[in-house]
């Protein structure tokens, strides 16, 4: 591995292979990867299924209503799902650290509307789906190098689903696949095929439905369980269609959802925030990026590692390593990574990876985003969709996120930032694009393109799914513009909220939240915080890593806004601040429910090397941290709620520190901390390190909710 050729933080100075440009609090090294690449159509690789003895299903189905059934042809159904072995998790005690409470700041939201541009004006790069083995075609060039490396022999990739899906099965729509529901008796909805008038619904404790909770025979396309589902549990469900008294043999895909500790106090019955469960076993997985890994002797190419969760915790070694497919150095594959949700509705989480150095069609540094599908075996080794930037230097993919289901069609959608785009000639105003999911996966062309208002805004430098902030059943989107000048306040920054609907995400922002003072850089990070106060509406958190509250220079802040029936609160309900020089708010994320009390929790990262965990309550997050995580050489630039990686009912946390030096100088690291009844433990249960000098392992991490933050060198060029 080559030495690091770049910069990490204000606390770390290293020699740069290319010119380093300093702003107030970060350094950045940029590599011009402008070599002409050739775009290849690369979908997921087909892997032959293993022959499994079939089980004869009787041809006569007698429904619970005691109506004689009609003969239906038998269907051979593989039976491969085996429940995971339960291994007790280790509980680590926690300690409380007090924090300073800062009054919330309410900023008007009307000055900086986002401009809507039809998606046809700036089309995404269309990559048709062809069955091409990963060993034959690289992503953006004619190389025959393998773009993905399988890190474990027992982690087969691209195996077929274990679910039997017939051509006439109903299609699940909600709760969103892999998501959190707000009620212990959630409403289940589906789409019926033509000619069907109802469905048989099975709710189970396992994917194979060997442990059935309830079976319901339903007329129409929705139902609810007859009783509360088990608290803090994972519930699988599947459907068969009905025509009168006859039940079809074909099953829908098996979906799952996560049941809360308690139903939402408001009575809101919705779902949001899909978990990163790539193999659909009900236990969450994590992904860690190292954007400067050397690949095929080319520097700063990047790689992404996927680790599966299990009853004994997250895997010690990667189940899959995806390497940069580019031909030239500086590709930065893994500059950003995110849980895409279930974009094709098959019941498995998918992955989106940003590569700022991608050069589709020879457009140097136009950037790219790769979407990989999950399966029963995990993430596939070949991208199912490749999306490209629209112009040279735009760095499409610098920010990527799962958007949830913005149009309520049952497929998860994604949002990709393009902060250096020049819409309408406005230099570096920036843009963000929303791509919708479907049965085939993510669309090739954006359904919606948003643009920055003024040159230099860097709109799209940060993006996130907001969850469902108004409880209408449609997920919403956040876009940050950390360099926006608002109300005469230079670089105060802004964050825009776009609401979902049956027609998709809205064309204009319904809310724009602005930085309070010049150089605040509000929008340095944006994230869904989950439901911090248990009312059924998702809340959001916005970082302003350059803020100097009370004269504390570059202390940074993180502002929390609660959701409600009319959207976000008019002002922040909690403002968390750092100490001078901390640059707190460079990374923020919802932590899930780390102590199992039924309220979402929050993690806030500071660039100086601290991650602070706050517990939710009926009134939201408190003023005092429940846990402070830090290390002597940390440079916290990525945090994520890991979901529940060991299946104990408590959500866990992952923190990336890309500039740490273990066995390798600036190799980087990432740590997993487990939740318990008392919250996040003080010691990491798993520590991963980069495999070479300058790898920057941990520059981005993802699982359930995540954001790598602005601190990693995002700056204006002009």
N, C-alpha and C positions, 0 to 999 in steps of 0.2 A: 504494500500500500504506500502511496506517495504521501509526503508530509502535507499538512493542511496548507491550502493556498487560499486563505481567506481570513475573515475576522469573525469574532464571536460576540463580544459585548464590550461595554465601556470599561470593564474590569480586566479584560484580556486583550493584550496587544500581540499580534503575530505578524510575521513577514508575509507580504502578499505577493502571489505570483502575478496578479494584475493589480491595477491601481485601486487603492482603498480610498473611499470617499467618506468623510466623517460628517455626521450631523450632530445634533445636540447630545445624543446619547447612544448612538449605535455606529458601528462601522459596517461596511459591506464590500465584498469583493465580487466583481462581476466578470463573467467569462463570456466572450463573444463566440457563441457556437453557431456561427452563421453558415457553416458548410451546407451545401445543398443536399437534402435527404430525399429519398423516394418513398412516398406513402404506399404502404401495402395494406390490403384488406385483411385484417386479422381478427377473427372471432374466436370464441372459445373452441378448444379442440375436442372433437368427439372421441370418447374412449369406449371401446366395446364393453358391453355389460357382461358380467359373469353369469354363467348359467346357474340357475337356482331351481331346485325341485319345486314344482308348482303345487298349490293346494287347491283341491277342487272345492269350489263354492257351490252349495246346493242351488238348484235352479228355481226353487220355490221360496219366495220370501213372504213370511206372514208378519205384517206390521202389528204394532201394539194395539191398533184399533179393532183387532179381531176380524178384519175383513179378509175374505179369502183372496189369496194372491194369485196372480197370473204367472204362468211359466215364463221365466226369463233365461236366456242362454247363460250357462255358467262361465265364469271368468277365472283364469288362473292368476292367483295373486301371490307374489313373492312375500315371504315373511322373514325379514332380515333385522328389524329393529330390536335391539337388545337393551334393556334399561342399564344405565351406568351404575357401577358399584359405588355405594355411599361410603366415603372416607371422611371422618370428622375433620373440620378445619381447625387450625391453630388460632387461638384467641390471644391477641397482644393487648396489654393494658394501655390506656391513654392517659394523657394529662392535659389539664386546661391551661391556656395562656390568655391572659386578658388582652383586649384590644381597645383602641380609642374609637369612640363613636363620633361621627361627623354628621352634622345636619344634612338632610337631603337638599339637593339643588334642583329647582324646577326651571327648565329652560323652554321657551316657546318652541313650537315645532313647525312653524309655518313658513320659515324663511327659505328653506332649501328643498324644494320638491324635486323628486327624481324624474327625469325625462324618460318617457317611454318611446322606444324605437321598435317598429315592427320587426319580428324575428327574421323576415325574409331579407332585410337590408344587410344583415351581417350573419350569414349562414354559418353554422358550424361545419366542420369538415366531415363529410359523409363517408363512412367506411362500411360498405356492404358486408353482410355476413357470409363468409365462405369458410368451409372446413379446411383449415390449413394447419398442419402440425407446427408446434412452437419451434421445432428444430429446423424448419425449412425457411421461415420468413421472419425477419425482424420487423419492428414496428414502423420505423420511419426511413428505412434504408434497405439496401439490397443485401445486407450482410446475412450470412447463414448462421451467425452465432445464436446460441440459445438464450432467449431473453429472460427465462425463469429457471431457477435452480431449486430442485426439490431437496429440502434439507434433511428429510427423514425418509427412510425407505418404506416405513409403515404408513406414511401419509399419502395415500393415493390421491390423485387429483382428477377432477372432471369425471368422476364416477356417476352413473345415472342415479336419479332419485329413487328412493325406496318406495315412494308413494305410487300407486297405480292411478293414473289420471285418464279417464275416458273422454271421448269426444262429446258426450252429452251430459257431463257432470256440471252441477251448479258451480259458479265461480265466487269464492269469498271476496267480500269488499271491505268489511270492517267488523271488529276492530282491526286497525292497520296491522299488517303482518309484522310480528316480533315486537309490537309496541306495548306501551303501558296503558291500561284502562283506568278510568277514574272511579268506577263503581265495581263492587264485588258481584253485581248482577248486570254485566254489560249487555248492551244490545248487539246482537249478531245480525249482520246483513249480508245478503248474497244476491247474485244475478242469476235468474233462472234461464235455462235454454228454452228455445221455442217449443211450445207444446207441453211444457211441464207446469204444474200448478202448485208445487210444494217441494219439500225436502225432508229427508231424515238427517238430523243433526246429531253428531256424536261429540261429546266433550270428554276429554281423557287426561290422564296424568302422564302419558307417554306418547311418543309419536306413532307407535304401532297400534295404539288404542287397545292394549291388553289390560289396562287399568281404566275402565270406563267410569266417569263420574256421573254422566247422565246421557240418555238417548231420548231425543224428542222428535216426534212426527209432526210436521208443521205445514199448514197451508199458507201460501204466500212466500215472501222473501225476507222475513226477519223474525226474530224471536229473542227471548231472554231466558236464562236458566231459571228453574223453578225456585231455587234457593241460592243464598250467597255462596260463591265459590271459595275454596280455601284461601285464607289470607296469606299474602307474601308467597304466592305460588306461581308456577308456570302451568298454563292450561293449553292443551292442544285441541284443535277441533277440525272436523272434516264433514263433508256433505255427500249425500246421494240424492239424485232427483226423484220426484214422484209424479206419476201421471194417474190421477184418480187413486185407485187402491194399489196400483203397481209401483214398486220401487225399483229403480234401475240399479244395475250392478256396479256401474262406474263411480269411483270416488273422485272428489275434487282434490287438489293439492291439500296437504295437511298444513295448517297454519298454527301459530302459537301466539299467546299474549301473556302479559305479566299482570297478576292481580295485586292490588295494593293491600297494605295492612288494614286500611279502613276506607270506606266509601267517601267520596268527596262531600264536604259539608253542604255545598250549594245544590246538590242533586244533579249537576252536569254529568251527562253520560256520554263520554267521548273517549278518544284514544289518540296517542301521539308518541313521538320519540322512539322509533324502532331500536331495538338492541342489536349489537354486532354479534350475531350468532350465525357464523358462516356455514356450520354443518347441521344446524337445526336440532341440536340435542337438548336444548333448553338451558344450556350453560354458556355464558358469554365468553367471547374471544377478544384478543387485542391485536393491534398492528403497530409496529414501530418502524419509523423511517430513518435512513441514514443517507442524506442527500449527497454526501461527498465521498462515498465509497468509490474506490478505483475498480473498474470492471474492464477486463480484457486489456489491461495495462493503460487504460484511458482514465485520466484523473477526473474527479468530481462528477462521476456518472450517476451514482445513486443506486440504492436498493431498498426494498421494503420487506420486512419480515412479519409473518403471521404466526401467532401463538394461540393454540386452542386451550380453552378452559376445560376443567374436568372436576370431578368430586374431590380430587386431591389438590386442586389448584391449577393455575395456569402452567402450561408446559415449560420445562426448563430449557428446551431447545426449540428452534423454530420448526413448525410443521411445513412451512413453505417460505422460500425466499425468492422474491421477484426482483430480477436485476434490470438495470437500464438497458433498453434495446437500441440505443443510439450508436452511431459510428464515430462521433466526435466527443471529446471531453467537454465538461461543463453542462451535461444534459440535465443534471439535478432532478432525476427521477425520484420522487418522494419529497420534493420541496414541501408539498402538502399532501396529507392523506385524510380520508374520512370514511366513516360508515355511510354507505349510500342508501341503506335500507334495502327492502326487497323490490328491486326495480322491475322484475319480470313476474312477480306474483307466484313464485314456485315454493315459497315458504322458507327460503334461505337468504341470509343477509349477503349483500354484495359490497364491493369495495371500489372506491374511486381514488386515483392517484394522480397528482399534478406533477408536471415536468416542465419547469419554466424554460429550459434550454431546448425544448423540442422545436424542430424546424420543418413543419409540414409544408410540402410543396416548395421547399427551398427557402421558406420565409424564416430567416434566422431569428431565434428567440421569440418567435410568434407564440410558442408555448403549446402545451397539449394536456389533455386529461384522458386517462385510461380507466375504463370500467371493467371490472372482473366480476364474474358471477360466482355465487356460492353454490354448494351442492351438498349431498350427504357426506361427501369426502372432504369438503372444505372449499376454499377458493381455487378456481381454475388457474392454470398456469399461463393461459393466453387471454389477452383482452378480448372481451365480447364487443366492445365499442371503443373507438378512438376518436376523440373530439379535438379539433385543432383551432389555434388562434387565427384571427382574421387578417392580421398584418404583422410585418416584421417588427420585433421589439415589444409586442404587446404583453408578453408573458402571461398569456392565458394559462390558467392552472396554478397561479401563485396562491390562490385560495380555492378550496373545494369543500363542499358540504352536502350532506343529505338534507333535502328540503322537506322530508315527510311526504304526505300525499296532499298536494296543494289543490287538486281538483276533485278529490273524493271518489276516484275511479277504482281504488283498490291497489294501484301500483305506486310505489315510492318514486319520487322525483329528485333531481339533484340541481344544485346551483354552483356555478363556476365563475370566479372573479377574473377580470382582465384589466388590472389597474393602470397599465400603461397605454391603454387604447386612447386614440385621439378622435372621438366622435365629433362630427361636424367641424373638424379642424381645431377643436379645443385640445391643445396639447396636454396629454396625460390627465385628462378629465376622468378617464376610467370607465369601465362598464362591468356589468354582471349579467350572466345569461342563465335562464332556467330551462332545463331539459326534462321532458315528461317521460315517465316509464310506461311500459306496455307489456303485452305478453312476450314480445321479442326482446324486451329490454329498453334501454334509454334511446330516445329518438336521436337521429343524426342532426336535426336542426332545432335550434332553440325555439321554444314556444313563446318566450318573452325575453326581450333584451332591455335592460335598464342602463341609463348613461349618467355619468357625472355632470353636474351643472356647469362647472367652470374649469378652466385649465388648471392642472396641478392638484385637483381634488384627490386623486388616486381612489376614486370610487371603485369598490370591488376589491380593495386590498384585503378586506376581511368579509367573509360571508358565513351565514349559518342558517339552519332551520330553526325557527323560533318556537316550534311546537304549535299548539292550538291556543293562542292567547285570548281568544274571545269565545271559545267553547262552541263554535258553530259546526264542528265536524270537519273543517278544512284546515290544513296546516298552513303556517305563515312563514315568511322569510325576512331575515335581517341582512342588511348590506352596510358595511362601514366605509366611510370616506375620511380617513384620519388626517388628511392634509387640507380639508375644506376650510375656506375662509368664510366665516359667517358673521353677519352684523358688524363687519369691520374688524373682527378678531382673527388675525392671521393664523392659520393652521390650528384653529380651535377644534376642528374636526366635527363630524356629524355621523349619525347612524339612522338609516331609513327603515321603516317597517312596511312590508307589503303583505296584505291579507289574501288568503286563499279563498276560492269560491268554486261553485260548480263549473264555472268557465275558466278556472285556473287562477293563478296569482294575478292580482290586480295590476292595471297598467301604470298606476301612479301610487306613490307612497301615501298611506293614510296617516302617517306620523313621521316627522323628522325630529330627532333629538340632537341638540347642538352642544358643543363644548362651551364651557363657561368663560374661559379666558384664552387669550392667544397662546399657542403652543401646547394646549392641553392634549391634542391628538385624540379626542374622543373618537371611538371606533377603532382604536388600536387593536382591540379584540371585541368580538360580539358572540353571544351564545344564548341558547335556551338554558335557563336555570332549572327547568322542571317545575314542579308545583311546590313551591317553598312553604306555602301556608295552608295547603290541603283543601283549597276551595274548588278544585277541579279545573282551574284555568292555569295555563302555563305562564311562567314568569320569565323575564330576560335579565341578563347582566351585560353591561357595557364597560369596557376598559378605556381609561384615558391615561396612558402610561407617562405622558409628559406633564400632567397636571402638577401644580405647585400650591396645594391648599395651605392656607395660613402662612405663606411664605416659605414652606418647606420645598425647596427647589427639586423638581423632578421626583417628588415623592410618589406620584401616581395615585389614581383612584379607580375604584370599581363601583358602579352605580346599579342598584337593583330596582327594577320596575315590575310591579305586579300586574298580571293579566286580569281581565274581568269581562263581563258581557259586552261592554262598549270598547274593549281594547285595553291598552296599557294605561296605568295611572298617569295623571298629568305631570307628576314629578317623581323623582326617585324616592322610594320608601326607605332606602338605606344607602348611604355612601360610605364605602370602606376606603381608608387611605393608608398609604405607606409612610415610612420615614424618609427623610431627605435622601435623594439619590437611589431609592429602591426601584423606581419605575414599576411600581405595582400596577397591575392591570394589563401588563404585557401579554398575559394569558389568563383566560377565565373559562370555567366550564361548570355545568351542572354535575354534581357528584353522585346523583341518585340518592337513595335512602340508605346511608351508610350505617345507621344505628337502628333501623327497623321500626321507627316510631310512627311511620305513616306520612312523614313530611320529607320533601326533597331537601337535599343539602347542597352546599356550594363550595367550590375550590377556586381560589384566586392566586395566580402566580406573580411573583415580582422578579424582575430581571436580575436583581442583585443575588438571588439564590434562595428564595423562600417561597413555600407554598402554604397557604393558610386555608384551613377547612372551617366552614361555618355551618352549624346545624339549623335546619328549619324548625318552625313551630307554627301554632295557630296564627301568630302575628308575623310570620316570616323569619328571616335569619336574624339572629341576635347580634349585638354589638361586639361580643367577645368571641374570639376563635375557640373552637373546640379542640383544635390540633394545629400546631405549627411544624412543618417539615422543612428541614434545611440540611445543608452539608457544607464542609469547608471549601470545596471547589465547585459548588453548584452554580449553574447559570440557568435558572429555570426559564425555559422558553416554550414548554409544551406541557399541558395538563389535560387529563381526560377522566371523566367518570368511566370506570372500566366495566360497569354493570356488575353482575354477580359471577365471578370467574370460578367459583368453587361450589356453587349451588347451595350455600348455607342460608340463603334468604336475606343476606346483607350485601349491599352493593360495595364495590371496591374502587380503588383509585390507582391511576398510573401517572407518573411524573417523568418527563424527559429532561435530561441535562446534557445537551450536546457538546459542551466544551470541557467536560470533566476529563481527567487523564488518569486512567487506571494502568493497565498493561501497556497502553499505547497513548502517546501524547495527543491530547485532544481527540481521543477516539470516541468520547461520548458515552452516555449510559442512560438507562431507563429503569425505574423502580416501580414495583407493584406493592401497594399497601392494602391490606384486607380490612373490611368492615366487621363490626361485631355489635353486640348490644350496647357497648360503651362508645362506639364510633370507630374511626380509623385508628389502627395501631400505630405505635411510635416507630416501629422498625419495619423495614421492607421485608416481605416474605419472598421476594424474588428480585434479583438485580441482574440486569443484562448489560453487557458492555460491547463497545465497538470492537471490531476485529482488526483494525489497522489505524495507523496514525492519521489524524485529520478526517476520520470517517464522519464525524458529527452525528453519531448514532443517538437517536432520541430527539432530533430536531423537530419531529412531528410524531405525535402518538394519537391513536384513536381507538375507540370502542363504542360506548353507548353515546356519550356526548363529549365533544372535544373541541379545543381550538389551540393551534400552535402559537398564536399570538403574532403581533407585529414586530416584536423585538429583534427578529432575525434579519435586520438590515433593510427593511422596506423604507424607501426614502424617495423623495422627488429627485428627478434627474435635472430638472430645469431650474 
